[in-house]
């Protein structure tokens, strides 16, 4: 959680996310190792992470919002949506894709912080410098026919508390870790929202209120972390909103990194 004296304006899409996530989210899955990429492909450049958001049906950016939430504090706690009812507990930043007519399909990045003047959680829209993020609206593998992937420079999330005068400053370093503000271990959650801003699905096998899962990956390691949930038993009627899995991969630089992170537990667990 960050602190800042004043709130900066955020884009129209963010209030819908905040309202929606006040309803409980969750997930549960099974761990799988290895990303399925064509032979000889580069997964991610040095200093970058790749995250795949996989769905049962074709993406529908006009009617659904797809959200990737990070806890970069290193406390090994999952960023569930219940925290939005109170203090954004375990939310550090999140990517938002889609959300209705008129919104760009490219991701937006939001930083979460605690306003010390009011004691309430707020968000800042973080500018994404050119060349630090790549968005693919399709998943280029045979094992996951639907979904999207984001490849982004890890330094984008190495955010200091926003200044009272404006937008948070994005790190000028392009090779992270090491970091100056955050840990190397990141807990990650996924969920989808409908046009009314209500959560539709997450990685939880027991529905959007399931908080029994944990998913984490190490940005200082090139070991893939994947989780998928069973296709059967889902109560999500629209396959475009049904989450089927997450895949993550990071390419750290060689040498030592600073890691104020606890020893992780297996991810995901439930």
C-alpha positions in Angstrom: 0.0 0.0 0.0 1.3 3.5 -0.9 0.8 6.8 0.8 0.3 10.2 -0.8 -1.1 13.6 0.2 -3.5 14.2 -2.6 -5.4 12.1 -5.2 -4.8 12.7 -8.9 -7.5 12.2 -11.4 -7.9 8.7 -13.0 -9.6 7.6 -16.2 -13.2 6.8 -16.5 -12.6 3.1 -16.4 -11.1 3.0 -12.9 -14.3 3.9 -10.9 -16.1 1.0 -12.4 -13.3 -1.4 -11.3 -13.3 0.0 -7.8 -17.1 -0.3 -7.4 -17.1 -3.8 -9.0 -14.3 -5.2 -6.8 -16.2 -4.3 -3.6 -17.9 -7.6 -4.3 -15.7 -10.6 -3.3 -13.3 -12.1 -5.7 -11.3 -15.3 -5.5 -9.6 -18.2 -7.3 -8.1 -21.6 -7.1 -6.2 -23.7 -9.5 -3.5 -26.3 -10.2 0.1 -25.6 -10.7 1.6 -26.3 -14.1 5.2 -25.6 -15.2 6.4 -24.5 -18.6 5.0 -22.0 -21.1 3.8 -23.4 -24.4 5.7 -21.4 -27.0 6.7 -22.2 -30.5 10.2 -23.6 -30.7 12.9 -21.0 -30.6 10.6 -18.2 -29.4 11.7 -15.5 -27.0 9.4 -15.4 -24.0 10.2 -12.0 -22.6 13.1 -9.5 -22.9 15.6 -9.1 -20.0 13.9 -7.1 -17.2 10.4 -7.9 -18.5 7.5 -10.1 -17.3 4.9 -11.9 -19.5 1.4 -12.6 -18.1 -1.3 -14.5 -20.0 -4.9 -14.1 -19.1 -6.8 -17.1 -20.5 -10.5 -17.4 -21.1 -12.9 -20.1 -22.3 -14.2 -18.0 -25.2 -13.1 -15.2 -27.5 -12.4 -11.9 -25.7 -15.2 -9.3 -25.6 -13.6 -6.0 -24.7 -16.9 -4.1 -25.3 -18.9 -6.0 -22.7 -16.3 -7.1 -20.2 -13.4 -5.7 -18.3 -10.3 -7.9 -17.7 -8.2 -7.0 -14.6 -4.8 -8.2 -13.5 -4.0 -7.2 -9.9 -0.5 -7.3 -8.3 0.7 -7.3 -4.7 4.4 -6.3 -5.0 5.0 -5.7 -1.3 6.6 -9.1 -0.7 4.2 -10.1 2.1 3.0 -13.2 0.2 -0.7 -12.2 0.6 -3.2 -12.5 -2.2 -4.9 -9.2 -3.5 -8.5 -10.2 -3.1 -11.3 -7.7 -3.9 -12.6 -7.7 -0.3 -9.8 -5.3 0.5 -11.6 -2.7 -1.7 -14.4 -2.5 0.9 -11.9 -1.1 3.4 -8.3 -0.4 2.7 -7.2 -2.0 -0.7 -5.5 -4.6 1.4 -2.6 -6.3 -0.5 -3.3 -4.3 -3.7 -0.3 -2.5 -5.1 -1.1 -1.9 -8.8 -3.4 -3.3 -11.5 -3.7 -3.5 -15.3 -7.2 -2.9 -16.8 -8.2 -4.0 -20.3 -11.5 -3.4 -22.0 -14.6 -2.2 -20.3 -17.1 -1.0 -22.9 -17.5 1.1 -26.1 -15.1 4.0 -26.4 -12.4 2.4 -24.2 -9.1 1.5 -25.8 -8.2 -2.1 -25.7 -4.7 -1.4 -24.7 -4.0 -1.9 -20.9 -4.2 0.9 -18.4 -2.0 0.8 -15.3 -3.2 2.0 -11.9 -1.3 2.4 -8.7 -3.0 1.9 -5.4 -2.2 4.0 -2.3 -3.6 5.1 1.0 -4.4 8.8 1.3 -3.0 9.9 4.7 -5.2 13.0 4.8 -8.5 11.0 4.6 -7.4 7.5 5.5 -9.1 6.2 2.3 -7.6 4.1 -0.5 -7.2 5.8 -3.9 -5.6 5.1 -7.2 -3.3 7.0 -9.6 -3.3 6.4 -13.4 0.3 5.6 -14.2 1.7 6.7 -17.6 3.2 3.9 -19.6 6.3 5.0 -21.5 6.7 4.0 -25.1 8.5 0.7 -25.5 7.8 -0.7 -22.0 4.7 -2.7 -22.7 3.5 -5.0 -25.4 -0.2 -6.1 -25.6 -1.3 -9.1 -27.7 -5.1 -9.5 -27.9 -4.6 -13.2 -28.7 -2.7 -16.0 -27.0 -0.2 -17.4 -29.5 -0.3 -21.1 -28.4 -2.3 -24.2 -29.2 -2.9 -25.0 -25.5 -4.8 -21.8 -24.9 -7.0 -20.8 -27.7 -8.6 -17.7 -26.1 -7.2 -14.9 -24.0 -4.5 -12.1 -24.2 -1.0 -11.5 -23.0 0.9 -8.5 -21.7 4.7 -8.3 -21.8 5.9 -5.4 -19.7 9.0 -3.9 -18.2 9.1 -4.9 -14.5 10.3 -1.4 -13.6 6.8 -0.1 -14.4 5.6 -1.5 -11.0 8.6 -0.2 -9.1 6.5 2.8 -8.0 7.3 5.3 -5.2 4.3 6.9 -3.4 2.8 9.5 -5.8 3.8 13.1 -5.1 1.1 15.5 -4.0 1.6 17.5 -7.1 0.8 15.0 -9.8 1.3 11.7 -11.5 3.7 9.1 -10.0 7.1 9.1 -11.7 7.9 5.9 -13.6 11.3 4.4 -13.0 13.9 5.4 -15.7 15.6 2.0 -15.1 14.7 -0.5 -17.7 16.2 -3.6 -16.1 14.5 -4.8 -12.9 15.1 -6.4 -10.5 16.8 -5.0 -8.5 14.1 -2.7 -7.3 14.0 0.4 -5.1 10.4 0.3 -3.9 9.0 -3.2 -4.2 9.9 -6.9 -3.7 10.8 -9.5 -6.3 8.0 -11.9 -5.4 4.6 -10.8 -6.7 1.2 -12.2 -5.9 -1.2 -11.9 -8.8 -5.0 -12.2 -9.2 -7.3 -12.1 -12.2 -10.9 -11.3 -12.6 -13.5 -10.2 -15.1 -16.2 -7.5 -14.7 -19.5 -7.0 -16.6 -20.8 -3.8 -18.1 -22.3 -2.9 -14.7 -18.9 -3.3 -13.0 -19.8 -6.5 -11.2 -17.3 -9.3 -10.9 -18.1 -12.3 -13.2 -15.3 -14.7 -12.7 -11.8 -15.3 -11.2 -9.4 -18.2 -10.9 -11.6 -19.6 -8.0 -13.3 -22.9 -8.6 -16.0 -21.9 -6.0 -17.0 -18.6 -7.7 -16.1 -15.0 -7.3 -16.3 -15.0 -3.5 -13.7 -17.8 -3.2 -10.6 -16.5 -1.4 -8.8 -19.9 -1.0 -6.2 -19.6 -3.7 -2.8 -18.0 -3.9 -0.7 -17.4 -7.0 2.8 -15.9 -7.0 5.8 -15.7 -9.2 9.3 -14.5 -8.7 10.5 -11.7 -11.0 14.1 -12.7 -10.1 13.7 -16.1 -11.6 13.0 -17.4 -15.1 10.9 -20.3 -13.8 7.3 -20.2 -15.3 4.4 -20.3 -13.0 1.0 -21.4 -14.4 -2.4 -22.3 -13.0 -5.5 -23.6 -14.6 -8.9 -24.4 -13.2 -11.2 -27.2 -14.3 -13.4 -26.3 -17.3 -16.4 -28.3 -15.8 -18.5 -26.8 -13.0 -18.3 -23.2 -14.0 -21.4 -21.1 -13.4 -20.3 -18.4 -15.9 -22.7 -18.3 -18.8 -20.6 -16.2 -21.2 -17.4 -18.0 -22.1 -15.8 -14.6 -22.9 -15.9 -13.8 -19.2 -14.9 -17.3 -18.0 -11.3 -17.4 -16.7 -9.5 -20.6 -17.4 -6.0 -19.9 -16.4 -3.0 -17.7 -15.9 0.6 -18.1 -17.1 3.6 -15.9 -16.0 7.2 -15.7 -16.9 10.0 -13.3 -16.0 13.5 -12.7 -17.5 15.7 -11.3 -14.8 19.1 -9.8 -15.5 22.2 -11.9 -14.6 23.7 -11.4 -11.1 22.4 -10.5 -7.7 19.1 -8.8 -7.1 17.7 -7.1 -4.0 14.7 -9.0 -2.7 12.9 -7.9 0.5 10.6 -10.9 -0.1 9.6 -13.8 2.2 10.2 -17.4 1.1 7.1 -18.1 -1.1 4.7 -20.9 -0.6 3.7 -23.1 -3.6 1.5 -21.2 -6.0 -1.4 -21.5 -6.3 -2.7 -23.2 -3.2 -6.1 -23.8 -1.7 
